[in-house]
Structure formats: C-alpha cells, structure tokens
C-alpha cells in the first residue's frame, strides 16, 4: 500500500516537472554536489552520484550544470557550504512527515519548515518522534515493462537487496543503505532504469486518509515544502485512494 503511495508521487512529479524546472535543477545540483563530496567525482565509481547524474539527464539538466555541481563537491570549484538536516513532524490527520533539507542557513530552514507545518494544521516534533514509523532503506521503483519478476529477483537479491515487492504499478526493490550502491550498479548492468532510486524513508504503518478536507490540506503542505529551496526530499505516511488523491489535487 505504501508502495502505491510512492508510485503516485512519482507520477505526479513527472507531470509537474516543466513547471518546477528551476527548483528541480537546484535540488539535483545539491544532491550531485553532496554525492561527489561523499564518494568522489567519478560517476563510474560512485553509484549514488551516477544515479543523480542520470536523474539530471532525464530532467534535461544542462551538462555544464552537472559538471559544475560535481566540481563543487570535489572542491575543484568554490561553492556554498551546505548542511544536511532532517526534520520530523506531524501534518493534519496525524500523518507523519520526515523532511530532509540541504541548507546554507539552518535558522532560515527551520523557520520556514516550522511555519509550513503550523499554517497547515501540523507541527514539528522532536528527533525520533516520527522516524520509528518509517523504514530507512534504499528503494528502487522499476516499471514492469522493463523486466520480469523472476529476472529482477535474481539480479536484485544477488546484489544484496532484501526484498522485491510486486504491485500493479511495478516492482519495488528494497535494500539496506550500505547495499544501495551495489544494487544500483547491478540494476544498471541489466540496463534497468528505475523511475525512482533513493535512500528513502518508507512508511511502515500508513495512515489512511478518507476526508477530502484533510487530503487537500496535506497536498498544500506537500506543495509548500516541495517549493522551499532548502527542502530536498519529503517523506510521509498518508494513504489515500486514487479518486480522493485526484480530487485533492484539483
């Protein structure tokens, strides 16, 4: 069920890409810089960097932007020093949120994120108050037309993945964080292109949402957070059916 929620978010993300291109480029640049800083600037030897470079290519991000972001990470070019911060909170309806920010100003980021929650019937929580409701793991979403269940199981499990979950929307591969790069490399070796590949917070116990007013407020909260320059990734555990989700986005 949580996988369905993630697939829905991926589809919505693709639909609004053109309208948020500058935000997407900025977010990808930070991801690329941090990946290069952590694992080196050669995509061939840094699977996480390679994943972000591929995302940048899919988003039609200019190659010079990608190169500049890598060089900032390796120290070849001067750049802003970013800090990674994780915030936990609750939105309307008791929905749990984990917000990952990459910022050069912690005070500004905290103020903006706190304000977003407060204005939409939620609140920030202390560290650990929300995280236990999520599995922190590597997650790859792979469209069904790219492979078969048996072939994917063999590739993923041999590479160190823990599980392959099958749904009507596609395949979800999960792995321990330390196995992310190895699994990513194995999928690439089979010419598979995930619709999403990230170190994610995956809901363990999704919260059903059936009220349209709550659903609309949740959508507004997601939009405000996604539009923040400091926010990189937003994870939440709401679950709603397709009809309600469509109505909430109108």
C-alpha positions in Angstrom: 0.0 0.0 0.0 2.8 2.4 0.8 4.4 1.4 -2.5 1.3 2.6 -4.3 1.6 5.9 -2.5 5.2 6.3 -3.7 4.3 5.4 -7.3 1.6 8.0 -7.2 4.1 10.6 -6.1 6.4 9.7 -8.9 3.7 10.1 -11.5 2.7 13.4 -10.1 6.3 14.6 -10.0 6.7 13.8 -13.7 3.5 15.7 -14.5 4.7 18.9 -12.9 8.3 18.8 -14.0 8.1 21.6 -16.5 6.5 24.0 -14.1 9.2 23.4 -11.4 12.3 23.0 -13.6 14.4 25.6 -11.7 13.6 24.0 -8.4 14.4 20.6 -9.7 17.7 21.7 -11.1 18.7 23.3 -7.8 17.7 20.2 -5.9 19.6 17.9 -8.2 22.7 20.2 -8.1 22.8 19.9 -4.3 22.3 16.1 -4.5 25.1 15.8 -7.0 27.4 18.1 -5.0 26.9 16.1 -1.8 27.2 12.8 -3.6 30.5 13.9 -5.1 31.8 15.2 -1.8 31.0 11.9 -0.1 32.1 9.4 -2.7 34.2 11.2 -5.3 33.5 12.9 -8.6 33.7 9.9 -10.9 30.2 8.6 -11.6 31.7 5.2 -12.8 33.0 4.6 -9.2 30.2 6.4 -7.3 26.8 4.7 -7.9 24.9 7.3 -5.9 26.4 10.1 -7.9 25.7 8.2 -11.1 22.0 7.8 -10.0 21.7 11.6 -9.6 23.5 12.3 -12.9 21.0 10.0 -14.6 18.2 11.9 -13.0 19.6 15.1 -14.1 19.9 13.8 -17.7 16.2 12.7 -17.6 15.2 16.1 -16.4 17.2 17.7 -19.3 19.5 19.5 -16.9 22.4 21.1 -18.9 25.6 19.1 -18.8 27.6 22.1 -17.7 25.3 22.4 -14.6 26.0 18.8 -13.7 29.8 19.2 -14.2 29.8 22.4 -12.1 27.9 20.6 -9.3 30.4 17.7 -9.3 33.4 20.1 -9.1 31.9 21.9 -6.2 31.6 18.6 -4.4 35.2 17.6 -5.1 36.5 21.1 -4.2 37.6 22.0 -7.7 35.3 24.9 -7.7 34.3 27.2 -4.8 30.7 26.9 -3.6 28.3 27.4 -0.8 28.8 25.0 2.2 25.6 23.1 2.7 24.5 21.2 5.8 22.1 18.2 5.7 19.4 18.4 8.3 16.4 16.0 8.9 13.2 17.4 10.4 10.3 15.3 11.8 6.8 16.4 12.2 3.1 15.7 12.0 0.6 17.0 9.4 -3.2 17.1 9.5 -4.9 13.8 10.3 -1.9 12.6 12.3 0.1 11.9 9.1 3.8 11.6 9.9 6.4 13.6 7.9 10.2 13.4 7.5 11.7 16.4 5.7 15.3 16.3 4.5 16.8 19.7 4.0 20.1 20.8 2.5 20.8 24.4 3.5 23.4 27.1 4.0 21.3 28.6 6.7 19.8 26.3 9.4 17.9 29.1 11.1 16.1 30.1 7.9 15.3 26.4 7.0 13.9 25.6 10.4 11.8 28.7 10.5 10.3 28.1 7.0 9.6 24.4 7.6 8.1 25.1 11.0 5.9 27.8 9.5 4.7 25.4 6.8 3.6 22.8 9.3 1.9 25.3 11.6 -0.1 27.0 8.8 -1.4 23.6 7.7 -2.6 22.1 10.9 0.6 20.3 11.8 3.7 20.7 14.0 7.4 19.8 14.1 8.3 17.1 16.5 11.5 16.2 18.4 14.1 13.9 16.8 13.0 10.3 16.9 9.3 11.1 17.5 8.4 10.2 13.9 11.3 8.2 12.4 10.3 4.9 14.1 7.2 4.9 11.8 9.5 4.5 8.7 12.0 2.1 7.3 15.2 3.9 6.4 16.4 2.0 3.4 17.4 2.0 -0.3 14.4 2.0 -2.6 14.2 1.5 -6.4 10.9 1.7 -8.3 11.1 -0.2 -11.6 8.3 -0.2 -14.3 7.0 -3.6 -15.1 7.7 -3.3 -18.9 11.5 -3.3 -18.2 11.8 -6.8 -16.8 10.1 -9.8 -15.3 9.7 -10.6 -11.6 12.0 -13.7 -11.8 14.8 -11.8 -13.6 14.6 -8.9 -11.2 14.5 -11.1 -8.1 17.7 -12.9 -9.3 19.5 -9.7 -10.1 18.5 -7.7 -7.0 18.9 -10.5 -4.4 22.3 -11.5 -5.7 23.4 -7.8 -5.4 22.3 -7.7 -1.8 18.7 -6.5 -1.9 16.4 -7.6 0.9 13.1 -7.7 -0.9 11.3 -7.2 -4.2 7.7 -6.1 -3.8 5.3 -6.6 -6.8 2.3 -4.4 -7.4 0.1 -3.4 -10.3 2.2 -0.3 -10.7 5.6 -2.0 -10.9 8.4 -3.5 -8.9 9.8 -2.0 -5.7 13.3 -3.1 -4.7 14.4 -2.5 -1.1 17.9 -2.9 0.4 20.0 -1.8 3.3 21.6 1.6 3.0 25.1 0.1 2.8 24.0 -2.1 -0.2 22.5 0.8 -2.2 25.5 1.4 -4.5 25.9 -2.3 -5.2 22.2 -2.8 -6.0 22.2 0.3 -8.2 25.2 -1.0 -10.1 23.6 -4.4 -10.6 20.4 -2.8 -12.0 22.4 -0.7 -14.3 24.3 -3.7 -15.5 20.9 -5.2 -16.6 20.0 -1.9 -18.4 17.2 -1.2 -16.0 16.2 2.4 -15.4 14.4 3.0 -12.1 11.6 5.5 -12.1 12.9 6.4 -8.7 16.1 5.4 -6.9 16.9 6.9 -3.5 17.7 6.4 0.2 14.1 6.7 1.4 12.0 6.7 4.5 9.4 4.1 3.7 6.2 4.1 5.8 5.8 1.0 8.0 2.2 1.7 9.0 0.5 4.0 6.5 -2.2 6.4 7.9 -5.5 6.1 5.9 -6.9 9.4 4.7 -10.6 9.5 3.7 -11.6 13.1 4.4 -11.3 15.4 1.4 -10.6 18.5 3.5 -7.7 16.7 5.2 -6.5 15.4 1.9 -6.5 18.9 0.4 -4.6 20.3 3.3 -2.0 17.6 3.1 -1.5 18.3 -0.6 -1.0 22.0 0.2 1.6 21.2 2.9 3.5 19.0 0.4 3.4 21.7 -2.2 4.7 24.4 0.3 7.5 22.1 1.4 8.5 21.0 -2.1 8.7 24.6 -3.2 11.2 25.5 -0.4 14.7 26.0 -1.8 16.1 24.3 1.3 14.0 21.2 1.2 15.4 18.3 -0.8 13.1 15.4 0.0 9.7 14.9 1.8 8.5 11.5 3.0 5.1 11.0 4.6 2.9 8.1 5.5 -0.6 9.1 4.3 -2.5 6.7 2.2 -5.5 7.7 0.0 -7.2 6.1 -2.9 -6.8 7.4 -6.5 -10.2 9.1 -6.6 -9.5 11.1 -3.4 -6.0 11.9 -4.4 -7.2 13.3 -7.8 -9.9 15.4 -6.0 -7.3 16.7 -3.5 -5.1 17.9 -6.3 -7.8 19.8 -8.2 
